[in-house]
Amino acid sequence: MPSRLLLFCALLLSAGPALAMTIYKSTDPYGVVSYSDRPQPGARPFIFRDQMVEQLDSQVHLQATPHAGGVHFSVYNELFAPVEVELRLERLGNARDVGPRVVRRVVPPRATVALTSVSALQPGKPVTYREKFRTALGDPVQRPQAYRYPLPWRGGPFRLTQGPNGRFSHFGPKGRYAMDIAMPEGTPIIAARPGVVVKVENRQSGRGTQPSGNFVRVLHSDGTMGVYLHLMRGSVVVREGQQVAYGTPLARSGNTGRSTAPHLHFVVQRNVGLAVESIPYQFNQPVGGLPNFTAGNP
């Protein structure tokens, strides 16, 4: 690990478990980068930026099947998690005996569900329409059960560098209650709760196209989902559909996506009704201690 990165991690880990800690980055005339918890002339705040955008279009398929009497709409969910969907039909033409124009369903994992049908006013001629289709992972009917999460890594101790409602990036619905834990790249990341792996990303290097970088999403029995973000490229060792127990190795920590320093971003989310949002959670022990840079070694 480069000496500057070691110094940076040491600074993060020794600054205490603040909920939102400001680190300043400066570059001298010779190009040497330094970090400090005190502002210096020309220094800028070093910000953790954690955002997550998951597109389900390639795995949740709306199917419109035309026939002589109209159109039949269904949806196929190829994910290993339930998905809530909503279909809106607007600007209908050549249509009669229209079923619900707004349909919302929860589609089980790996299943096809019928949504609605539209009959043609003049059989043999096409029904015209404009569709709006929305999706969200999870079943909003399920309710979270009390659970205190073991620390989702091996090694440490490490420091919490941004907690719930952090002013840098933990203020949106998806990440409001997330926690960022600074740790060296390569730290083993483990499942903090039993469940089934429902989505993974393992091919991204650097900033890439996915703000969360490489990640693993695990669906728990109560419908909540634990998400482990900014993982090292190529380090994810689980697959979608795999059952995991507490302690199952998932990947190694990294610095991918819109991450500006090596850390693990861990968040617990649930479907609140066509929207996935973070929910409060607690670790079963304090996060904090002296830095230990050997923790990430195999």
Order of alpha helices (4+ residues) and beta strands (2+ residues): alpha-beta-beta-beta-beta-beta-beta-beta-beta-beta-beta-beta-beta-beta-beta-beta-beta-beta-beta-beta-beta-beta-beta
